[in-house]
Amino acid sequence: MLNIILFGPPGSGKGTQSTMIVEKYNLKHLSTGDILRLEIKNETELGLLAESYISKGKLVPDDVIIDILLQTIDNDSKSYKGIILDGFPRTLVQAEALEEMLKARNEDVSVLIEIQVDEDLLLKRLLARSEVSGRSDDNLVTIHKRFEIYRSQSLPACDYYKKLNKYVAVDGVGTVDEVFNRVSAVIDSHI
């Protein structure tokens, strides 16, 4: 199976690229952000807990995210050629848990693709997105907090995959199609 991690800071285009990758490669898209937003919208216990972290720009605890992901992978990923993870892993603990989880299923991560974009451009993208989506985590204070958390907590997960020789950086600046062509070239080299 083709198991891809799409990695990058908030606003780097992971969701947009994931949608295109799913269509081209028939992968199951697992977005922890989408899953959590659905839980929040439905006001479930998990959703309320998640919202208490997300609204402050903090990460939802590892154990909660790992449980959600395990359930989702086991439920319906069998009919796909693999999975694309968007928004997971976000910490070193999550990366290590993912490796163990996949090994237990005789699988592994094919590649981690990091979409790289300068923070000034990311800030402009996120503020523009907030005008359209009304997302509670797309405000100036929370965005800066999310960038700080990305650098301190998420980049070590990225480094973990560098050590496993499963890391490729992609320039995330340009049109959606230009970025997609770069991402596709990486995926094609791992099929």
C-alpha positions in Angstrom: 0.0 0.0 0.0 1.0 3.6 -0.6 1.0 5.4 2.7 1.8 9.1 2.4 2.1 11.8 5.1 1.5 15.3 3.8 3.2 17.7 6.1 3.5 21.4 6.4 2.7 24.5 8.5 -0.9 25.8 8.8 -1.9 27.3 5.5 0.6 25.5 3.4 -2.1 23.9 1.2 -2.2 20.3 2.7 -5.9 20.1 2.4 -6.1 21.3 -1.2 -3.2 19.0 -2.3 -4.7 16.1 -0.4 -8.0 16.3 -2.3 -6.1 16.2 -5.6 -3.9 13.3 -4.5 -6.9 11.3 -3.4 -8.5 11.7 -6.8 -5.3 10.8 -8.8 -4.1 7.9 -6.7 -7.3 6.5 -5.1 -6.0 6.9 -1.5 -8.1 7.3 1.6 -7.8 10.9 2.9 -7.4 11.0 6.7 -7.4 14.6 7.9 -7.3 14.8 11.7 -8.4 18.4 11.3 -11.5 17.5 9.3 -12.3 14.7 11.8 -12.0 17.0 14.7 -14.0 19.8 13.0 -16.8 17.3 12.4 -16.7 16.2 16.1 -16.8 19.9 17.2 -19.7 20.7 14.8 -21.7 17.7 16.2 -20.8 18.9 19.8 -19.6 15.4 20.8 -17.6 14.9 24.0 -14.5 14.6 21.9 -15.5 17.7 19.9 -15.9 19.8 23.0 -12.6 18.6 24.4 -10.8 19.3 21.0 -12.4 22.8 20.7 -11.0 23.7 24.2 -7.5 23.1 22.8 -7.9 24.3 19.2 -9.5 27.6 20.0 -6.4 28.5 22.0 -4.1 27.4 19.2 -2.9 24.3 21.0 -2.6 20.7 19.8 -5.2 18.1 20.8 -3.4 15.5 23.1 -1.6 12.7 21.3 -3.6 9.9 22.9 -6.9 11.3 21.6 -5.6 11.8 18.1 -4.0 8.4 17.9 -7.3 6.7 19.1 -9.3 8.6 16.4 -6.8 7.7 13.7 -6.7 4.0 14.6 -10.5 3.8 14.4 -10.6 5.5 11.1 -7.8 3.4 9.5 -9.4 0.2 10.7 -12.9 1.1 9.6 -12.6 1.8 5.9 -9.2 2.0 4.4 -9.2 -1.5 2.9 -10.9 -0.4 -0.3 -8.2 2.1 -1.2 -4.7 1.8 -2.6 -3.3 3.4 0.5 -3.8 6.4 2.8 -2.8 10.0 2.8 -2.4 11.5 6.3 -3.0 15.3 6.5 -2.4 16.8 9.9 -0.9 13.7 11.4 1.6 13.1 12.9 2.0 16.5 14.5 4.4 15.4 17.2 7.3 13.0 17.6 5.1 10.8 19.9 2.5 10.6 17.1 5.1 9.8 14.5 6.4 6.9 16.6 2.9 5.7 17.3 2.1 5.8 13.6 5.1 3.7 12.8 4.1 1.1 15.4 0.5 1.2 14.3 1.4 0.5 10.6 4.0 -2.1 11.5 1.3 -4.0 13.4 -0.6 -4.1 10.1 2.4 -5.1 8.0 2.6 -1.6 6.5 4.9 1.4 6.7 5.0 5.0 5.7 6.1 5.3 2.0 7.1 9.0 2.2 6.6 12.2 4.2 6.2 15.2 1.9 6.7 18.5 3.5 5.1 21.5 1.7 7.4 24.4 2.5 6.0 28.0 2.4 7.4 31.2 4.0 5.5 32.3 7.1 4.7 35.8 5.8 2.8 34.2 2.8 1.2 31.6 5.2 -0.1 34.5 7.4 -1.7 36.2 4.3 -3.2 32.9 3.2 -4.7 32.2 6.6 -6.1 35.6 7.2 -7.7 35.5 3.8 -9.1 32.0 4.5 -10.6 33.3 7.8 -12.7 35.9 5.8 -14.2 33.0 3.8 -14.4 30.1 6.2 -14.9 31.8 9.6 -12.7 29.2 11.2 -12.1 30.1 14.9 -8.4 29.2 14.6 -7.7 31.6 11.7 -7.1 34.8 13.7 -3.8 36.7 14.1 -3.1 35.7 17.7 -4.0 32.0 17.2 -2.1 31.8 13.8 1.1 33.0 15.5 0.6 30.5 18.3 0.0 27.7 15.7 3.3 28.7 13.9 5.2 28.5 17.2 3.7 25.1 18.0 4.5 23.9 14.5 8.1 24.9 14.9 8.5 23.5 18.4 6.3 20.4 18.4 5.7 19.3 14.8 9.1 19.8 13.1 10.6 17.0 15.4 8.2 14.6 13.7 9.5 15.8 10.4 13.1 15.2 11.5 12.1 11.7 12.6 11.2 10.8 9.0 14.4 12.5 7.7 16.3 10.0 9.8 14.3 7.1 8.3 15.1 8.4 4.8 11.4 8.9 4.1 11.4 12.7 3.8 11.1 14.9 0.7 10.6 18.7 0.8 8.4 20.4 -1.9 8.2 24.1 -2.7 4.7 25.1 -1.8 4.8 28.5 -3.6 3.0 28.8 -6.9 -0.3 27.8 -8.4 -2.2 24.9 -7.0 -1.3 22.9 -10.1 2.4 23.8 -10.0 2.6 22.5 -6.4 0.5 19.5 -7.3 2.9 18.6 -10.1 5.8 18.7 -7.6 4.0 16.6 -5.1 2.9 14.1 -7.8 6.5 13.7 -9.0 7.5 12.7 -5.4 4.6 10.2 -5.1 5.3 8.7 -8.5 8.9 8.0 -7.5 7.6 6.0 -4.5 5.0 3.8 -6.3 
